[in-house]
Amino acid sequence: AQSVTQPDIHITVSEGASLELRCNYSYGATPYLFWYVQSPGQGLQLLLKYFSGDTLVQGIKGFEAEFKRSQSSFNLRKPSVHWSDAAEYFCAVGSPTSGTYKYIFGTGTRLKVLA
Amino acid sequence: KAGVTQTPRYLIKTRGQQVTLSCSPISGHRSVSWYQQTPGQGLQFLFEYFSETQRNKGNFPGRFSGRQFSNSRSEMNVSTLELGDSALYLCASSLVGSMNTEAFFGQGTRLTVV
């Protein structure tokens, strides 16, 4: 079955520290991969996506993610966290071939940033 | 350019009632998908519509239904509400409904069933 695992439910980092959020997926082939962010009471905003090609992708707000096929992972990173990055982060996969627009989301990682 | 608009933002309903939620996609977008977000189950796919046709449906009971109009606006309906239907319902729109195009999410409708 297709699934996405985000092993860390909560992460706390200090402002200015580096960040890595983990994401592993289970899928028949290489899916499309996404990271979304959700602030309290808001919808989801796309941070970055991977379809093919360069396995290191750059996104908005200084985020990047690396696709590792051998580990079925797509971890999100940021070199220096800002207080405004406190939010919930969701990894998601989508099928390149299904002919429908459907995400399978992980359970999310809630990020807390200490001043 | 207006974003995805969901109305109403908040709803309180009683068990057994039915409810209709609305989603207006970004102008020109033809695909609308719906998700239910709860603390216990996370974000779960409900269904997707493209050009007024339901292309995919998630694993939800028949009490959950939807439709899409010719102007791409979409509604979802939940009948015979249960306490467990309390959730944030999010819709997303995309231009052509292909996953290599970006989907934009609305702010959601917070449904509380009492």
Interface residues (C-beta under 8 A of the other chain):
Chain A: Y32 Y36 G41 Q42 G43 L44 Q45 L46 K49 F51 F90 G94 S95 P96 S98 G99 T100 Y101 K102 Y103 I104 F105 G106 T107 G108
Chain B: V4 S31 S33 Y35 G42 L43 Q44 F45 E48 F50 R55 N56 G58 L90 A92 S94 G97 S98 M99 N100 E102 A103 F104 F105 G106 Q107 G108
